[in-house]
Amino acid sequence: MFKVDEVDIKLLETILIGPKVHYGDLMSVTGLSKPTIVKRLNMLSVESKKLGAIIVRKRGDGIYVEGDKTELLKIIGNTHYGSEDRKNKILINVLFREEPITLQELADELFVSRDTMQKDFHQVKKTLKENDLYICKSSQGIILGGLEKNRRHLISSIINHIYDSSDGILDNQDKLDDFWSTLLDTKGVKEVQNLMYAFLKKNGIEYNNYKFKNLVIHVLIMIERVKSGSYLAPLEHNTENYILTETNSLVGQLENKFKIKLNDNEVAYLNSHIESLEDTGENGRTSKNMDKVAEFIKSYLSDMNHDQLLIEELTSHLSAAISRLDKGLVINNPYTMKVKEEFSYNFEKAVRLSKEVEKMFRVTVPENEIAYICLHFQSFSERHSELEKIKAVIVCTTGLGSSRFLEQRILRDYSQSIDLIGTFSLHEFEEKISKENIQMILSTIRISNDYNKEIVMVSPLLTDIDHSKISYALQKIRDKARLEDYLIDLLDPTRIYFKNFENVSEVVDFMSKRLIQDGLAEKGVTQSIKEREKIASTALQSVAIPHCQPKFVKKSSLSILVSKSGVDWNGSKVHLVFLISFNSELQKQLKVIYHYFSKLVSKKFLKIALKASNGQDLFDEIIDYLKEEETA
């Protein structure tokens, strides 16, 4: 086996790029001494010869390769670039290029075979299509077509993807050099970063790290594209042409520093980035529609639990977001996938709100923005993190006297967990009180359990033993409500399928058709699920969680599909599909259901599902798995 390290790769790349290089070139690239390079080339020459490639070293002539380079190129390509890296490298090359290039030329640049390049290019075209870009073919090769705005947005997304693990532009210098050295001036990266730091500090503009990074990347891409003569079109909804004084100052600095000329459109886009740096609207820069947004948020939240802080946070964030989106600006969110996976309940809330925002303000809200909105709902949940209160009554002999003391103790000690409806005599309770919404009965007297409720016998003084009994009863009620009533009852072994499909559309068609046949959903359910997928993919790693609007659901259910070969779910390979179809009657229990359901969206459960052979087996495994997770 031909084993090489990163230094060997750099040596081989430099030689192969050729046509001829010298020891000075190799010393400059690697930082190694000539004797060390000679030793490495001796080893590489022996191994390369076995592959049909001869490394020639001639004094006064140079160093180059003769013979069949195919296998050598494969080793370099496979060692140096993974498929994702190659795809990004190809995309960046095409996105920045203004002249046609052939697939063979791209293959040569990445040191891969033409077959590998053709496979990679299939994924490249898919990514381009998702970003409203396309490939034009000619006798000279291929060239990119589409709007400059979309081109820059994709470039920004790729760069952000590389730096998702970093708060600083230059924290991953090696990767920057590797990917952008032929396209972006790495010295210029540092210069732009320092210039922006100084600019923001001088003007007292507040920002967070991610927005700062997006701004720096925007400026870097702008500089490179303007140098090549490629300019942005006017802002789509630019009704005003007001440019901040600070923006004009920054434009002057950039033009002088990098010897470029920014036209009005470039200045307008840069101005929009400066305006959207802050989430707050205190300085009037983020949105002139804050009052309208505030009224919209208050109205939207009126039918659900909320507090004033949630209203203020969503108003502030959405005012800035709408302003950005209205101008075609999209910021990166490195935690989008993590947010979708860990906060699925609140992510769905964010999706629904985003849909209404799109209708009201005529903007398109991307998934990155939805994830940011989700975090505001998540913060609200954490501020009010107490579990849903258990509805209870106190029953005693007369409903007076010592029972009042018990009532006060319950209200004091269990205000976060018990919703005390009232204190009643046995006669009042039996004859006058509706039992439908009561979950627990605290009684100082022995009563028969004809109501199928949790009954706890306590003393009027509420002793330590009584506290233990109440705590146990509360947990028992929650466990039963959450696990048995809310989730397991939604499942049915006959709605657990083991089938292979090609894509998301086939899966949705099959699973929704079964819901309709079983009388669980209306005909519009299929389109509803597909429309939801268009808003934001429900794929999370190897699991997908499609769902529909409640109005199309006759009876709530949860269907499962296991695909051992995997399904193409809008670019993600999915092996496990949970089709959630909940009607409006179940909406109040959604938080509890998602609490348990999130335990199934894991690699651990995926392995269990893939080993199961039929619906009943997996149904039993789910019950056992959830119980184990609760006691773990």
C-alpha positions as a printed NumPy array, in Angstrom:
array([[  0.   ,   0.   ,   0.   ],
       [  1.298,   3.436,  -0.997],
       [  1.238,   5.391,   2.285],
       [  1.693,   9.152,   2.163],
       [  1.341,  12.004,   4.627],
       [  0.372,  15.632,   4.092],
       [  3.928,  16.681,   3.223],
       [  4.182,  13.944,   0.587],
       [  0.874,  15.105,  -0.859],
       [  2.14 ,  18.685,  -1.132],
       [  5.308,  17.485,  -2.854],
       [  3.431,  15.334,  -5.359],
       [  0.838,  18.022,  -6.048],
       [  3.497,  20.627,  -6.725],
       [  5.402,  18.31 ,  -9.055],
       [  2.294,  17.162, -10.911],
       [  1.007,  20.7  , -11.427],
       [  4.331,  21.26 , -13.223],
       [  5.326,  21.156, -15.971],
       [  8.686,  21.314, -14.164],
       [  9.642,  22.46 , -10.669],
       [ 12.899,  22.848,  -8.76 ],
       [ 14.041,  22.098,  -5.223],
       [ 13.58 ,  25.747,  -4.306],
       [  9.878,  25.479,  -5.202],
       [  9.46 ,  22.36 ,  -3.063],
       [ 11.349,  23.934,  -0.147],
       [  9.068,  26.971,  -0.34 ],
       [  5.887,  24.859,  -0.392],
       [  6.837,  22.495,   2.443],
       [  9.239,  24.544,   4.561],
       [ 11.638,  21.581,   4.57 ],
       [ 15.36 ,  21.557,   3.871],
       [ 16.733,  20.225,   0.585],
       [ 18.255,  17.05 ,   2.177],
       [ 14.886,  16.172,   3.74 ],
       [ 13.085,  16.695,   0.428],
       [ 15.643,  14.499,  -1.345],
       [ 14.98 ,  11.665,   1.141],
       [ 11.223,  11.951,   0.666],
       [ 11.52 ,  12.045,  -3.124],
       [ 13.666,   8.91 ,  -3.017],
       [ 10.846,   7.069,  -1.222],
       [  8.149,   8.552,  -3.455],
       [ 10.105,   7.608,  -6.58 ],
       [ 10.186,   3.943,  -5.562],
       [  6.463,   3.79 ,  -4.797],
       [  5.443,   5.849,  -7.846],
       [  7.408,   3.574, -10.167],
       [  5.259,   0.63 ,  -9.012],
       [  2.238,   2.571, -10.272],
       [  3.753,   3.315, -13.668],
       [  4.787,   6.913, -12.906],
       [  8.449,   7.99 , -12.945],
       [  9.602,  11.006, -10.923],
       [ 12.399,  12.488, -13.025],
       [ 15.078,  14.663, -11.386],
       [ 17.577,  16.267, -13.749],
       [ 20.197,  18.782, -12.67 ],
       [ 19.687,  22.065, -14.477],
       [ 16.4  ,  20.896, -15.968],
       [ 14.005,  20.318, -13.087],
       [ 11.724,  17.763, -11.44 ],
       [  8.692,  16.301, -13.23 ],
       [  6.681,  13.115, -13.737],
       [  6.713,  10.841, -16.787],
       [  4.535,   7.841, -17.582],
       [  1.013,   6.962, -16.466],
       [ -0.105,   9.404, -13.764],
       [ -3.61 ,   7.936, -13.324],
       [ -3.032,   5.825, -10.199],
       [ -0.855,   8.487,  -8.625],
       [ -3.585,  11.069,  -9.132],
       [ -6.147,   8.713,  -7.57 ],
       [ -4.033,   8.297,  -4.438],
       [ -3.609,  12.046,  -4.081],
       [ -7.284,  12.715,  -4.716],
       [ -8.53 ,  10.043,  -2.311],
       [ -6.049,  11.006,   0.404],
       [ -6.285,  14.754,   0.177],
       [ -9.962,  15.397,  -0.462],
       [-13.045,  13.678,   0.876],
       [-16.151,  13.724,  -1.314],
       [-17.604,  16.718,   0.567],
       [-14.341,  18.654,   0.263],
       [-14.137,  17.862,  -3.438],
       [-17.71 ,  19.007,  -3.976],
       [-16.999,  22.303,  -2.214],
       [-13.761,  22.758,  -4.147],
       [-15.581,  22.211,  -7.449],
       [-18.399,  24.556,  -6.431],
       [-16.04 ,  27.345,  -5.424],
       [-14.084,  26.931,  -8.647],
       [-17.246,  27.18 , -10.751],
       [-18.811,  29.958,  -8.655],
       [-15.802,  32.261,  -8.954],
       [-14.983,  31.407, -12.557],
       [-16.009,  33.674, -15.444],
       [-14.482,  31.557, -18.218],
       [-15.541,  28.033, -19.336],
       [-13.715,  24.994, -17.943],
       [-13.921,  21.315, -18.892],
       [-14.604,  18.456, -16.487],
       [-11.189,  17.036, -17.33 ],
       [ -9.529,  20.291, -16.295],
       [-11.454,  20.214, -13.01 ],
       [-10.434,  16.58 , -12.499],
       [ -6.79 ,  17.473, -13.084],
       [ -6.953,  20.331, -10.57 ],
       [ -8.327,  18.017,  -7.883],
       [ -6.108,  15.059,  -8.835],
       [ -9.022,  12.704,  -9.423],
       [-10.13 ,  10.581, -12.345],
       [-12.723,  11.802, -14.825],
       [-15.14 ,   9.126, -13.533],
       [-14.814,  10.473,  -9.975],
       [-15.301,  14.007, -11.242],
       [-18.478,  13.038, -13.102],
       [-19.908,  11.466,  -9.926],
       [-18.996,  14.526,  -7.876],
       [-20.409,  16.863, -10.504],
       [-23.799,  15.183, -10.242],
       [-23.965,  16.377,  -6.608],
       [-22.594,  19.779,  -7.611],
       [-25.426,  20.317, -10.112],
       [-27.944,  19.297,  -7.456],
       [-26.577,  21.9  ,  -5.03 ],
       [-26.57 ,  24.553,  -7.746],
       [-30.198,  23.805,  -8.62 ],
       [-31.21 ,  24.127,  -4.949],
       [-29.734,  27.64 ,  -5.048],
       [-31.413,  28.659,  -8.332],
       [-28.178,  28.34 , -10.311],
       [-27.463,  26.179, -13.334],
       [-24.7  ,  24.919, -15.621],
       [-24.383,  26.141, -19.21 ],
       [-22.505,  23.919, -21.652],
       [-20.495,  24.98 , -24.687],
       [-17.792,  23.578, -26.926],
       [-15.237,  25.192, -24.597],
       [-16.602,  23.589, -21.448],
       [-19.046,  24.52 , -18.707],
       [-19.872,  27.854, -17.107],
       [-22.281,  28.928, -14.391],
       [-25.588,  30.663, -15.067],
       [-27.906,  32.47 , -12.65 ],
       [-28.199,  35.633, -10.578],
       [-25.093,  37.136,  -8.992],
       [-26.985,  37.341,  -5.679],
       [-27.584,  33.573,  -5.67 ],
       [-23.983,  32.925,  -6.655],
       [-22.666,  34.953,  -3.733],
       [-25.123,  33.416,  -1.314],
       [-23.908,  29.919,  -2.16 ],
       [-20.258,  30.961,  -1.864],
       [-21.039,  32.401,   1.56 ],
       [-22.865,  29.222,   2.619],
       [-19.907,  27.036,   1.633],
       [-17.383,  29.193,   3.479],
       [-19.645,  29.349,   6.532],
       [-20.008,  25.575,   6.437],
       [-16.241,  25.201,   6.663],
       [-16.013,  27.561,   9.625],
       [-19.079,  26.398,  11.547],
       [-16.805,  25.12 ,  14.3  ],
       [-15.032,  28.456,  14.618],
       [-15.962,  31.922,  15.821],
       [-13.059,  33.539,  14.006],
       [-12.453,  33.864,  10.304],
       [ -8.84 ,  32.741,  10.556],
       [ -9.075,  30.054,  13.247],
       [ -8.768,  27.334,  10.625],
       [ -5.94 ,  28.827,   8.593],
       [ -4.855,  25.537,   6.994],
       [ -8.282,  24.922,   5.528],
       [ -8.493,  28.512,   4.371],
       [ -5.159,  28.179,   2.567],
       [ -6.198,  24.851,   1.074],
       [ -9.573,  25.937,  -0.272],
       [ -9.225,  29.602,  -1.074],
       [ -5.546,  30.268,  -1.781],
       [ -6.143,  30.308,  -5.544],
       [ -9.318,  32.378,  -5.213],
       [ -9.151,  34.628,  -2.153],
       [ -6.127,  36.571,  -0.971],
       [ -5.489,  35.212,   2.549],
       [ -3.651,  38.398,   3.46 ],
       [ -6.742,  40.263,   2.343],
       [ -8.867,  38.168,   4.708],
       [ -6.893,  39.421,   7.683],
       [ -6.914,  42.979,   6.365],
       [-10.706,  42.952,   5.939],
       [-11.172,  41.454,   9.386],
       [ -9.013,  44.12 ,  11.048],
       [-10.655,  46.889,   9.038],
       [-14.132,  45.723,  10.079],
       [-13.172,  45.42 ,  13.747],
       [-11.902,  48.996,  13.708],
       [-14.945,  50.25 ,  11.792],
       [-17.496,  48.711,  14.16 ],
       [-15.61 ,  49.833,  17.256],
       [-15.24 ,  53.399,  15.994],
       [-18.954,  53.677,  15.204],
       [-20.16 ,  51.924,  18.362],
       [-22.068,  49.288,  16.406],
       [-22.902,  46.227,  18.484],
       [-22.706,  42.775,  16.922],
       [-22.341,  39.089,  17.7  ],
       [-19.611,  36.797,  16.371],
       [-21.751,  35.032,  13.786],
       [-23.087,  38.211,  12.246],
       [-19.601,  39.698,  12.219],
       [-18.329,  36.619,  10.418],
       [-21.136,  36.89 ,   7.857],
       [-20.282,  40.547,   7.272],
       [-16.572,  39.821,   6.763],
       [-17.359,  36.985,   4.357],
       [-19.773,  39.233,   2.445],
       [-17.072,  41.895,   2.075],
       [-14.437,  39.36 ,   0.989],
       [-16.703,  37.885,  -1.674],
       [-17.762,  41.362,  -2.784],
       [-14.144,  42.422,  -3.277],
       [-13.268,  39.354,  -5.354],
       [-16.41 ,  39.529,  -7.487],
       [-16.106,  43.273,  -8.124],
       [-12.478,  42.766,  -9.165],
       [-13.731,  40.315, -11.791],
       [-16.328,  42.834, -12.994],
       [-19.364,  41.028, -11.53 ],
       [-21.851,  43.295,  -9.734],
       [-25.096,  42.708,  -7.858],
       [-28.461,  43.71 ,  -9.297],
       [-30.52 ,  46.362,  -7.453],
       [-32.232,  45.313,  -4.218],
       [-35.602,  43.735,  -5.025],
       [-37.676,  45.744,  -2.557],
       [-35.524,  48.808,  -2.163],
       [-38.119,  51.577,  -1.908],
       [-35.715,  53.968,  -0.164],
       [-32.175,  54.745,  -1.092],
       [-30.949,  55.984,   2.29 ],
       [-27.349,  55.01 ,   2.961],
       [-25.937,  55.309,   6.469],
       [-23.088,  57.753,   6.979],
       [-21.11 ,  54.897,   8.503],
       [-21.611,  52.79 ,   5.37 ],
       [-20.309,  55.573,   3.121],
       [-17.255,  55.837,   5.341],
       [-16.642,  52.084,   5.105],
       [-17.067,  52.147,   1.313],
       [-14.35 ,  54.782,   1.05 ],
       [-11.964,  52.71 ,   3.158],
       [-12.594,  49.528,   1.139],
       [-12.203,  51.286,  -2.211],
       [ -8.9  ,  52.862,  -1.175],
       [ -7.523,  49.742,   0.485],
       [ -8.366,  47.237,  -2.259],
       [ -8.332,  49.506,  -5.333],
       [-11.919,  48.782,  -6.337],
       [-14.989,  50.844,  -7.229],
       [-18.319,  49.879,  -5.63 ],
       [-21.449,  50.843,  -7.559],
       [-24.746,  51.895,  -5.96 ],
       [-26.08 ,  48.329,  -5.805],
       [-23.016,  47.023,  -3.965],
       [-23.208,  49.944,  -1.539],
       [-26.913,  49.261,  -0.914],
       [-26.257,  45.603,  -0.077],
       [-23.358,  46.505,   2.18 ],
       [-25.579,  49.082,   3.877],
       [-28.187,  46.368,   4.514],
       [-25.569,  44.198,   6.203],
       [-24.531,  47.08 ,   8.456],
       [-28.189,  47.789,   9.315],
       [-28.859,  44.172,  10.231],
       [-25.827,  43.692,  12.488],
       [-27.85 ,  44.323,  15.635],
       [-30.884,  42.332,  16.722],
       [-32.37 ,  45.3  ,  18.561],
       [-34.064,  48.223,  16.899],
       [-33.   ,  50.811,  19.47 ],
       [-30.982,  52.833,  16.984],
       [-33.646,  52.637,  14.294],
       [-31.401,  50.677,  11.938],
       [-33.034,  47.276,  11.909],
       [-36.582,  47.876,  10.77 ],
       [-39.053,  50.661,  10.288],
       [-41.891,  48.172,  10.751],
       [-41.296,  47.315,  14.417],
       [-44.745,  48.5  ,  15.527],
       [-46.376,  46.409,  12.816],
       [-44.278,  43.388,  13.787],
       [-45.129,  43.871,  17.471],
       [-48.87 ,  43.899,  16.751],
       [-48.511,  40.844,  14.548],
       [-46.63 ,  38.923,  17.271],
       [-49.132,  39.867,  19.978],
       [-52.001,  38.695,  17.802],
       [-50.251,  35.476,  16.811],
       [-49.342,  34.535,  20.389],
       [-52.745,  35.434,  21.827],
       [-54.017,  31.85 ,  21.573],
       [-50.964,  30.198,  23.126],
       [-48.893,  30.439,  26.293],
       [-46.479,  33.37 ,  26.213],
       [-45.013,  36.145,  28.315],
       [-44.017,  39.745,  27.649],
       [-40.371,  38.822,  27.186],
       [-41.217,  36.375,  24.4  ],
       [-43.209,  39.105,  22.635],
       [-40.3  ,  41.533,  22.945],
       [-37.666,  39.018,  21.812],
       [-39.635,  37.836,  18.788],
       [-40.539,  41.406,  17.829],
       [-36.925,  42.499,  18.007],
       [-35.555,  39.497,  16.138],
       [-38.224,  39.4  ,  13.436],
       [-37.989,  43.147,  12.803],
       [-34.314,  42.714,  11.967],
       [-34.898,  39.44 ,  10.108],
       [-37.698,  40.825,   7.927],
       [-35.525,  43.8  ,   7.045],
       [-32.694,  41.447,   6.03 ],
       [-34.899,  39.013,   4.129],
       [-36.733,  41.798,   2.33 ],
       [-33.367,  42.807,   0.882],
       [-32.347,  39.264,   0.015],
       [-29.808,  38.93 ,   2.831],
       [-29.447,  35.568,   4.563],
       [-27.253,  34.926,   7.598],
       [-25.707,  31.59 ,   8.468],
       [-26.723,  29.615,  11.548],
       [-24.138,  26.951,  12.472],
       [-26.543,  25.289,  14.908],
       [-29.54 ,  24.754,  12.614],
       [-29.33 ,  20.946,  12.545],
       [-28.669,  20.742,  16.28 ],
       [-31.645,  23.001,  17.015],
       [-33.932,  20.881,  14.805],
       [-32.797,  17.713,  16.524],
       [-32.813,  18.809,  20.161],
       [-35.732,  21.261,  20.187],
       [-38.123,  19.616,  17.718],
       [-41.262,  20.733,  19.582],
       [-40.3  ,  24.402,  19.561],
       [-38.87 ,  24.129,  16.052],
       [-42.357,  23.226,  14.855],
       [-43.688,  26.314,  16.63 ],
       [-41.076,  28.365,  14.778],
       [-42.032,  26.78 ,  11.449],
       [-45.694,  27.707,  11.947],
       [-44.819,  31.263,  12.952],
       [-42.474,  31.587,   9.955],
       [-45.256,  30.556,   7.611],
       [-47.444,  33.373,   8.958],
       [-44.531,  35.823,   8.732],
       [-44.147,  34.917,   5.057],
       [-47.823,  35.613,   4.411],
       [-47.915,  38.877,   6.337],
       [-44.596,  40.424,   5.265],
       [-44.099,  38.764,   1.856],
       [-40.639,  37.383,   2.545],
       [-39.212,  33.872,   2.375],
       [-37.957,  32.634,   5.751],
       [-35.111,  30.096,   5.316],
       [-34.378,  27.24 ,   7.693],
       [-31.413,  29.045,   9.281],
       [-33.734,  31.86 ,  10.325],
       [-36.387,  29.425,  11.572],
       [-33.774,  27.877,  13.866],
       [-33.038,  31.299,  15.372],
       [-36.767,  31.86 ,  15.951],
       [-36.97 ,  28.432,  17.577],
       [-34.406,  29.492,  20.184],
       [-36.72 ,  32.268,  21.373],
       [-39.517,  29.736,  21.929],
       [-37.024,  27.448,  23.643],
       [-35.967,  30.242,  25.99 ],
       [-39.612,  30.805,  26.879],
       [-40.031,  27.081,  27.622],
       [-37.02 ,  27.145,  29.894],
       [-38.321,  30.213,  31.728],
       [-41.534,  28.307,  32.37 ],
       [-40.004,  24.874,  32.64 ],
       [-42.366,  23.5  ,  35.252],
       [-44.255,  20.446,  34.04 ],
       [-47.9  ,  20.754,  33.102],
       [-49.85 ,  20.992,  36.353],
       [-51.943,  18.056,  37.497],
       [-55.57 ,  19.018,  38.119],
       [-56.607,  17.928,  41.627],
       [-59.337,  18.335,  44.242],
       [-59.381,  17.937,  48.017],
       [-62.212,  15.83 ,  49.434],
       [-63.013,  15.756,  53.16 ],
       [-65.953,  15.135,  55.49 ],
       [-67.46 ,  18.624,  55.41 ],
       [-65.144,  20.781,  53.31 ],
       [-64.537,  23.104,  56.255],
       [-62.233,  23.501,  59.235],
       [-59.037,  21.448,  59.174],
       [-59.387,  20.861,  55.424],
       [-58.654,  24.567,  54.863],
       [-55.27 ,  24.087,  56.488],
       [-54.595,  21.183,  54.11 ],
       [-55.609,  23.363,  51.148],
       [-53.157,  26.089,  52.183],
       [-50.311,  23.573,  52.529],
       [-51.035,  22.081,  49.095],
       [-51.112,  25.538,  47.491],
       [-47.839,  26.438,  49.191],
       [-45.89 ,  23.21 ,  48.601],
       [-47.219,  22.201,  45.173],
       [-47.915,  25.484,  43.383],
       [-45.695,  24.427,  40.454],
       [-47.145,  20.937,  40.005],
       [-50.778,  20.876,  41.183],
       [-53.631,  22.953,  39.844],
       [-56.004,  22.809,  42.824],
       [-59.561,  23.151,  41.558],
       [-61.068,  23.372,  45.05 ],
       [-61.949,  21.716,  48.361],
       [-65.26 ,  19.85 ,  48.606],
       [-67.245,  17.674,  50.931],
       [-67.783,  14.1  ,  49.815],
       [-71.424,  14.903,  49.015],
       [-70.504,  17.945,  46.902],
       [-67.861,  15.996,  45.05 ],
       [-70.104,  13.04 ,  44.285],
       [-73.175,  15.031,  43.302],
       [-72.085,  18.367,  41.875],
       [-68.484,  18.288,  40.621],
       [-67.546,  17.228,  37.075],
       [-64.904,  14.501,  37.213],
       [-63.876,  14.769,  33.551],
       [-60.844,  17.046,  33.939],
       [-59.759,  15.879,  37.389],
       [-56.601,  13.756,  37.459],
       [-55.982,  13.34 ,  41.196],
       [-58.114,  13.259,  44.341],
       [-56.526,  14.19 ,  47.684],
       [-58.843,  12.846,  50.359],
       [-58.841,  12.855,  54.156],
       [-61.472,  10.127,  54.131],
       [-61.662,   6.732,  52.477],
       [-63.612,   6.852,  49.217],
       [-64.263,   4.249,  46.551],
       [-62.431,   4.661,  43.261],
       [-65.389,   4.644,  40.909],
       [-63.91 ,   7.499,  38.898],
       [-60.721,   5.851,  37.572],
       [-58.639,   8.651,  39.085],
       [-55.497,   8.629,  41.195],
       [-56.665,   8.783,  44.848],
       [-54.222,   9.74 ,  47.61 ],
       [-55.22 ,   9.364,  51.248],
       [-53.632,  12.161,  53.307],
       [-53.972,  13.599,  56.796],
       [-55.17 ,  17.198,  57.302],
       [-51.686,  18.036,  58.671],
       [-49.866,  16.862,  55.501],
       [-47.036,  14.818,  56.986],
       [-43.76 ,  13.735,  55.355],
       [-45.377,  10.419,  54.475],
       [-48.188,  12.319,  52.769],
       [-45.624,  14.285,  50.753],
       [-44.055,  11.046,  49.554],
       [-47.429,   9.627,  48.576],
       [-48.347,  12.771,  46.643],
       [-44.984,  12.902,  44.836],
       [-45.297,   9.26 ,  43.853],
       [-48.848,   9.811,  42.595],
       [-47.795,  12.852,  40.557],
       [-45.005,  10.888,  38.887],
       [-47.329,   7.985,  38.232],
       [-49.884,  10.261,  36.573],
       [-47.248,  11.925,  34.422],
       [-45.704,   8.62 ,  33.418],
       [-49.06 ,   7.21 ,  32.441],
       [-50.161,  10.357,  30.656],
       [-46.92 ,  10.787,  28.793],
       [-45.925,   7.277,  27.931],
       [-49.118,   5.28 ,  27.601],
       [-51.863,   7.757,  26.77 ],
       [-49.884,  10.224,  24.679],
       [-47.396,   8.222,  22.65 ],
       [-47.909,   4.475,  22.759],
       [-51.617,   4.87 ,  22.005],
       [-50.666,   6.706,  18.829],
       [-48.744,   3.693,  17.567],
       [-50.084,   0.548,  15.968],
       [-47.987,  -2.418,  14.77 ],
       [-49.959,  -2.384,  11.504],
       [-48.69 ,   1.143,  10.808],
       [-45.038,   0.143,  11.131],
       [-43.699,  -0.61 ,   7.659],
       [-40.503,  -2.217,   6.413],
       [-40.162,  -1.054,   2.806],
       [-37.59 ,   0.567,   0.537],
       [-38.37 ,   3.645,  -1.546],
       [-36.29 ,   5.887,  -3.794],
       [-37.269,   9.317,  -2.497],
       [-39.332,  11.405,  -0.097],
       [-42.267,  11.767,  -2.499],
       [-42.729,   7.994,  -2.782],
       [-42.608,   7.586,   1.008],
       [-45.14 ,  10.361,   1.636],
       [-47.477,   9.004,  -1.042],
       [-47.368,   5.508,   0.461],
       [-47.7  ,   6.428,   4.146],
       [-50.378,   9.1  ,   3.663],
       [-52.387,   6.774,   1.411],
       [-52.442,   4.209,   4.232],
       [-53.686,   6.877,   6.662],
       [-56.547,   7.716,   4.316],
       [-57.39 ,   4.03 ,   3.782],
       [-57.465,   3.468,   7.556],
       [-59.842,   6.398,   8.01 ],
       [-57.28 ,   8.412,   9.971],
       [-56.822,  11.337,   7.568],
       [-58.457,  13.375,   4.82 ],
       [-57.303,  13.375,   1.189],
       [-55.469,  16.699,   1.569],
       [-52.978,  15.133,   3.978],
       [-50.512,  14.14 ,   1.227],
       [-50.155,  17.644,  -0.164],
       [-50.004,  19.092,   3.355],
       [-47.003,  16.907,   4.214],
       [-45.221,  17.805,   0.98 ],
       [-45.87 ,  21.524,   1.51 ],
       [-44.366,  21.249,   5.002],
       [-41.211,  19.655,   3.554],
       [-40.825,  22.605,   1.179],
       [-40.665,  25.013,   4.128],
       [-37.82 ,  23.122,   5.825],
       [-36.695,  19.53 ,   5.487],
       [-37.662,  17.346,   8.449],
       [-34.62 ,  15.104,   7.93 ],
       [-32.31 ,  14.83 ,  10.949],
       [-29.245,  12.782,  10.059],
       [-30.681,   9.322,   9.225],
       [-34.197,  10.063,  10.516],
       [-37.052,  12.062,   8.956],
       [-40.128,  13.389,  10.78 ],
       [-42.711,  14.487,   8.184],
       [-46.029,  15.87 ,   9.422],
       [-49.144,  17.675,   8.254],
       [-51.624,  20.336,   9.299],
       [-54.053,  19.159,  12.032],
       [-57.123,  19.998,   9.929],
       [-56.435,  17.025,   7.635],
       [-56.28 ,  14.52 ,  10.516],
       [-59.41 ,  12.649,  11.612],
       [-57.695,  10.673,  14.366],
       [-54.185,  11.279,  15.691],
       [-51.579,   8.638,  14.912],
       [-47.878,   7.961,  14.51 ],
       [-46.682,   5.817,  11.596],
       [-43.176,   4.427,  11.141],
       [-41.285,   3.304,   8.058],
       [-37.948,   1.487,   8.212],
       [-35.827,   1.506,   5.045],
       [-32.703,  -0.618,   5.262],
       [-31.395,   0.604,   1.904],
       [-32.117,   4.262,   2.708],
       [-34.333,   6.94 ,   1.136],
       [-33.129,  10.089,  -0.642],
       [-34.811,  12.713,   1.549],
       [-34.09 ,  15.939,  -0.295],
       [-30.371,  15.214,  -0.298],
       [-30.153,  13.34 ,   3.019],
       [-30.074,   9.559,   3.257],
       [-32.813,   8.483,   5.655],
       [-33.385,   5.001,   7.107],
       [-36.157,   5.757,   9.607],
       [-39.312,   7.802,   8.948],
       [-41.82 ,   8.903,  11.6  ],
       [-45.002,  10.272,  10.039],
       [-46.701,  12.467,  12.632],
       [-50.401,  13.088,  12.043],
       [-51.937,  14.856,  15.046],
       [-55.294,  16.618,  15.084],
       [-56.192,  19.75 ,  17.049],
       [-57.456,  17.73 ,  20.031],
       [-53.91 ,  16.572,  20.726],
       [-52.226,  19.964,  20.419],
       [-52.186,  20.583,  24.185],
       [-50.264,  17.352,  24.756],
       [-47.701,  17.988,  22.007],
       [-44.961,  19.1  ,  24.376],
       [-45.254,  15.903,  26.395],
       [-45.405,  13.746,  23.273],
       [-42.309,  15.371,  21.807],
       [-40.519,  14.81 ,  25.114],
       [-40.815,  11.06 ,  24.584],
       [-40.732,  11.111,  20.835],
       [-37.341,  12.864,  20.84 ],
       [-35.89 ,   9.77 ,  22.524],
       [-36.715,   7.756,  19.403],
       [-34.867,  10.19 ,  17.146],
       [-31.439,   8.817,  18.008],
       [-28.693,   6.632,  16.567],
       [-29.276,   4.168,  19.397],
       [-32.909,   3.594,  18.463],
       [-32.085,   3.597,  14.736],
       [-29.89 ,   0.529,  15.277],
       [-32.764,  -1.19 ,  17.098],
       [-35.216,  -0.358,  14.307],
       [-32.923,  -1.662,  11.566],
       [-32.572,  -4.999,  13.385],
       [-36.338,  -5.493,  13.785],
       [-38.092,  -7.847,  11.368],
       [-41.755,  -6.822,  11.601],
       [-44.145,  -4.234,  13.015],
       [-45.024,  -6.092,  16.213],
       [-41.364,  -6.665,  17.069],
       [-40.533,  -2.992,  16.649],
       [-43.656,  -1.925,  18.566],
       [-42.55 ,  -4.048,  21.538],
       [-39.012,  -2.712,  21.225],
       [-40.31 ,   0.871,  21.338],
       [-42.203,   0.283,  24.591],
       [-39.188,  -1.385,  26.206],
       [-36.816,   1.261,  24.879],
       [-38.849,   4.194,  26.205],
       [-39.202,   2.607,  29.629],
       [-35.467,   1.967,  29.772],
       [-34.731,   5.549,  28.764],
       [-36.993,   6.887,  31.509],
       [-35.249,   4.844,  34.196],
       [-31.734,   5.43 ,  32.835]])
